[in-house]
C-alpha cells in the first residue's frame, strides 16, 4: 500500500506492506483523514519516529475482517476512534484512555491513516449508515476533543463563553458550545481565514488578538465569562483567559503549550476559579461526536478548506505550519 511515513526532517510517500487484521480486528480502507495540527508540530519539531505513519482523524470502509470480528462486514462504512484502552487501568477508569499503556493509539503509537489501509481493533469502530459518505466520520475526532473540553467547562445555559484560538479544535469548541446552549461566544484568533470561520460556525464576536486587548474588550462590553477554552497554545493565553472569568468560572486548557504558563494563584483562590486540563476524549465522547454529525447538529464539512491526495500530504504538512486561510485539510487516500 501507499503511505506517508516520517523521515528525518519531514515526511515522504512510500510503499509499505498491506496490514493484516488482528484476530479481533479489521482492516479499514481509509476514505478520509484530517491533517491534524499536532501532527504538523510533531513533524516540524522533529518529534516523530522515523518510519511511523501519522493520521488519527479518519473514517473509511472495512476491507478485511479478523476471525473473531465476524459481526463486521467487508464494505461497511465506519468511523474510527483512534484511542484504545483496556478499560480497567487507572487512566481508563478516569476516562483517559489515551494514557492507557496496554492498547496503542492509532496514528500516535500505532500506524495511522496517512495511508491506504489501517489495522483497527473492532472495539474502536463506530458504524455509519450505508447511505452516508464515510468522510463524515473523519470529523468525529476533533469534535470529540471539543465535547470533552466543553463538558469540563460546565457552561450554563445562556452564559457567555470564551474560545481563545480558532484552529480546528477551537472551531469545534465553538460548535460544541452552541450545542450546549451557551450565550454570547467570543472567539480570539490571529488567522483572518480562521476568524471568518469562527463567525460562520457560531461565534458572536471574533477578535484579532494582535489588535484588540481581551481584558479591555471584556471590561468595555461588560462581559465576564463562565467558561473559557484555551485552544491556541500561545504563551500568556491561559492567563488572559483566567483574567476575564466570572467568579466561579472554569478555564479549560486544551492546547499543548510549548512553554510554561504563569498564573496568579491569589486570583484563583479569591474568585473561586477552576483551571483544568483537557486532552483527547473517551469512547462516549467519540460516539456522541458521531451522533451529532449524523444528525446534522454539527456540520464538520463546513470547516474543510482543501482535500488532498497522499502525494500532497508532505508539502501540505509544511504549508500548515503557517496556515494562513487554511482551516481544515483532509487527505483522501
C-alpha positions in Angstrom: 0.0 0.0 0.0 1.0 3.6 -0.3 1.6 5.5 2.9 3.2 8.7 4.1 6.0 7.9 6.7 8.0 10.1 8.9 11.6 10.7 7.9 14.3 12.9 9.4 13.3 16.5 8.6 9.8 15.7 7.3 7.6 13.0 5.7 7.6 11.1 2.4 5.3 8.9 0.4 6.5 5.3 0.2 5.2 1.7 -0.3 4.5 -0.4 2.8 3.1 -4.0 3.1 -0.7 -4.1 3.4 -1.7 -4.6 7.1 -3.4 -7.8 8.2 -6.3 -7.7 10.6 -5.7 -9.0 14.1 -8.0 -11.9 15.2 -10.3 -9.4 16.9 -9.8 -6.6 14.5 -10.4 -5.4 10.9 -8.5 -3.5 8.2 -10.1 -0.2 7.2 -9.6 1.2 3.7 -9.2 4.9 4.5 -11.7 7.2 2.9 -10.6 10.5 4.6 -8.3 11.6 7.3 -7.8 15.1 8.8 -4.3 16.6 8.8 -4.1 17.5 12.5 -2.1 20.4 13.9 -0.5 18.0 16.5 0.9 16.0 13.5 2.1 19.2 11.9 4.0 20.3 15.0 5.4 16.8 15.7 7.0 16.7 12.3 8.1 20.3 12.3 9.9 19.9 15.7 11.5 16.5 14.9 9.5 14.5 17.5 8.1 12.0 15.0 9.6 8.5 15.0 11.2 7.7 11.6 9.1 5.2 9.7 5.9 6.0 11.7 2.6 6.6 9.9 0.7 9.5 11.4 -3.0 10.3 11.0 -5.7 9.8 13.6 -8.8 11.7 12.4 -10.2 9.2 10.0 -13.0 7.0 8.6 -13.4 4.6 5.8 -14.8 1.2 4.8 -13.9 -2.3 6.1 -11.6 -4.1 3.7 -10.7 -7.2 5.8 -12.1 -8.9 8.9 -10.3 -10.9 11.6 -11.5 -14.4 12.5 -13.1 -13.1 15.8 -14.6 -10.0 14.3 -17.3 -11.6 12.4 -20.1 -9.1 13.1 -18.3 -6.6 10.8 -18.8 -6.9 7.1 -16.5 -6.0 4.2 -17.5 -2.7 2.7 -19.3 -1.4 5.8 -18.6 2.3 6.4 -17.1 3.1 9.8 -15.7 6.0 11.8 -12.6 5.0 13.7 -11.9 6.1 17.3 -8.1 6.2 17.3 -7.8 5.8 21.0 -7.8 2.3 22.5 -7.9 1.5 26.2 -8.1 -1.7 28.3 -11.0 -0.3 30.3 -9.6 -1.4 33.7 -6.3 0.5 34.4 -6.4 3.8 36.4 -6.3 6.1 33.3 -9.2 4.2 31.7 -11.2 4.3 34.9 -10.7 8.0 35.0 -11.9 8.3 31.3 -8.4 8.9 30.0 -7.9 6.0 27.5 -5.1 7.8 25.6 -2.9 7.3 28.7 -3.6 3.5 28.7 -0.3 1.6 28.3 -2.0 -1.6 27.2 -3.6 -0.6 23.9 -1.7 1.5 21.2 -3.4 4.6 19.8 -3.7 4.8 16.1 -1.6 7.4 14.4 0.2 8.1 17.7 1.8 4.9 19.0 0.4 2.6 16.2 0.3 3.1 12.4 -2.2 5.7 11.4 -4.3 6.8 8.4 -1.9 8.8 6.2 -2.1 5.5 4.2 -4.5 3.5 2.1 -5.2 0.9 4.8 -5.1 0.8 8.6 -5.4 -2.2 11.0 -8.1 -1.3 13.7 -9.3 -3.2 16.8 -13.0 -3.8 16.4 -13.7 -2.1 19.7 -12.7 1.2 18.2 -15.2 1.1 15.3 -18.4 3.1 15.2 -20.7 2.1 12.4 -22.0 4.6 9.9 -25.2 4.3 7.9 -24.7 2.8 4.5 -26.1 5.9 2.7 -23.7 8.3 4.4 -20.4 9.2 2.8 -17.7 7.8 5.1 -15.9 11.1 5.0 -18.3 12.5 7.6 -16.7 10.2 10.2 -13.3 11.9 9.7 -14.8 14.9 11.6 -15.6 13.0 14.7 -12.2 13.0 16.4 -11.7 16.8 16.7 -15.4 17.2 17.7 -14.9 14.6 20.4 -12.0 16.6 21.7 -14.2 19.7 21.8 -17.1 17.9 23.5 -14.8 16.7 26.3 -13.5 20.2 26.8 -16.9 21.8 27.0 -18.1 19.1 29.4 -15.2 20.0 31.7 -16.0 23.7 31.3 -19.6 23.2 32.6 -21.1 26.1 30.7 -24.5 27.2 32.0 -27.4 28.0 29.5 -27.1 31.5 28.0 -23.8 32.1 29.9 -21.0 33.9 28.0 -18.1 31.7 26.9 -14.6 32.5 25.5 -12.7 30.5 23.0 -9.1 31.5 22.6 -7.6 30.1 19.4 -9.6 29.3 16.3 -7.8 26.4 14.7 -9.7 23.2 14.1 -10.2 22.4 17.8 -11.2 25.9 18.7 -13.8 26.0 15.9 -15.2 22.7 17.1 -15.4 24.0 20.6 -17.5 26.9 19.3 -19.8 24.4 17.7 -19.9 22.3 20.8 -20.8 25.4 22.9 -23.6 26.2 20.6 -25.0 22.7 21.1 -24.6 23.2 24.9 -26.8 26.3 24.8 -24.0 28.9 25.6 -24.8 32.6 25.4 -22.5 35.1 23.8 -19.5 33.3 22.4 -16.4 35.4 22.0 -13.6 33.9 19.9 -10.0 35.2 19.7 -7.5 34.4 17.0 -4.9 35.6 14.5 -5.6 34.0 11.1 -8.1 36.0 9.1 -9.4 32.9 7.4 -10.0 31.1 10.7 -11.5 34.1 12.3 -14.0 34.2 9.4 -14.7 30.5 10.0 -15.3 31.2 13.7 -18.1 33.6 12.9 -19.6 31.3 10.4 -19.8 28.3 12.8 -21.4 30.3 15.7 -19.1 32.8 17.4 -21.0 36.1 18.1 -17.8 38.2 18.4 -14.4 37.4 16.8 -11.4 39.4 18.0 -7.9 39.6 16.4 -5.5 39.1 19.4 -2.9 41.3 17.7 -5.3 44.3 17.5 -7.7 44.0 20.5 -6.8 43.5 24.2 -9.1 40.9 25.5 -9.3 42.2 29.1 -10.1 45.8 27.8 -12.8 44.4 25.4 -14.4 42.3 28.1 -14.5 45.3 30.6 -16.0 47.6 28.0 -18.6 45.1 26.9 -19.5 44.2 30.5 -18.7 40.5 29.9 -17.4 38.0 32.5 -17.1 34.5 31.1 -18.5 31.5 32.9 -16.1 29.3 31.0 -13.0 29.9 28.8 -11.2 27.4 26.4 -7.6 28.0 25.6 -7.0 26.3 22.2 -4.2 28.4 20.8 -1.0 27.3 22.7 0.1 30.9 22.7 2.2 31.9 25.7 0.1 34.0 28.0 -3.2 33.0 26.6 -4.2 30.9 29.6 -3.5 33.9 31.9 -5.6 36.1 29.7 -8.4 33.6 29.8 -8.3 33.3 33.5 -8.3 37.1 33.9 -11.7 37.5 32.3 -13.6 34.7 34.0 -16.6 35.4 36.3 -16.3 34.3 39.9 -16.6 30.5 40.0 -15.6 30.3 36.3 -13.7 27.5 34.7 -10.7 27.8 32.4 -10.1 24.7 30.2 -6.6 24.3 28.8 -7.0 22.3 25.6 -3.8 23.2 23.6 -0.4 21.7 24.3 1.7 24.7 25.1 5.4 24.8 24.2 6.4 26.9 27.2 5.3 27.1 30.9 2.4 29.4 31.9 2.4 31.7 34.9 -0.9 32.3 36.8 -1.7 34.4 39.8 -2.9 31.9 42.4 -4.4 34.6 44.5 -6.9 35.3 41.8 -7.8 31.6 41.5 -8.5 31.4 45.2 -10.1 34.7 45.7 -12.5 34.3 42.8 -13.1 30.6 43.3 -11.8 29.7 39.8 -11.1 26.3 38.3 -8.3 25.6 35.8 -8.5 22.1 34.2 -6.5 20.4 31.5 -8.5 18.7 28.8 -6.7 16.2 26.5 -8.4 13.9 24.0 -11.6 12.2 24.9 -13.2 8.8 25.9 -15.3 6.4 23.9 -18.6 8.0 24.9 -17.4 11.5 23.7 -16.4 9.9 20.4 -19.8 8.2 20.0 -21.6 11.4 20.8 -19.5 13.3 18.2 -20.5 10.8 15.5 -24.2 11.1 16.6 -24.0 14.9 16.3 -22.5 14.7 12.8 -25.0 12.2 11.6 -28.0 14.2 12.9 -26.7 17.4 11.3 -26.4 19.2 14.6 -22.7 20.0 13.8 -21.6 20.5 10.2 -18.0 19.3 10.3 -17.7 19.6 6.5 -18.2 23.4 6.8 -14.6 23.6 8.0 -12.9 21.9 5.1 -10.6 24.2 3.1 -9.0 21.5 0.9 -9.0 17.8 0.1 -5.6 16.5 -1.0 -4.1 13.2 -2.2 -1.5 11.1 -0.3 1.2 12.5 -2.7 0.3 16.0 -1.5 0.5 15.2 2.3 4.2 16.0 2.8 4.0 19.5 1.3 0.6 20.2 2.9 2.0 19.4 6.4 4.7 22.0 5.7 2.1 24.6 4.4 0.0 24.1 7.6 2.9 25.3 9.7 1.8 28.8 8.5 -1.8 28.1 7.7 -3.0 31.5 6.5 -6.5 31.0 5.4 -6.4 27.2 5.6 -8.8 25.9 8.2 -9.1 22.1 7.9 -7.5 19.8 5.3 -8.4 16.2 4.6 -6.4 13.6 2.8 -8.4 11.3 0.6 -6.1 8.2 0.0 
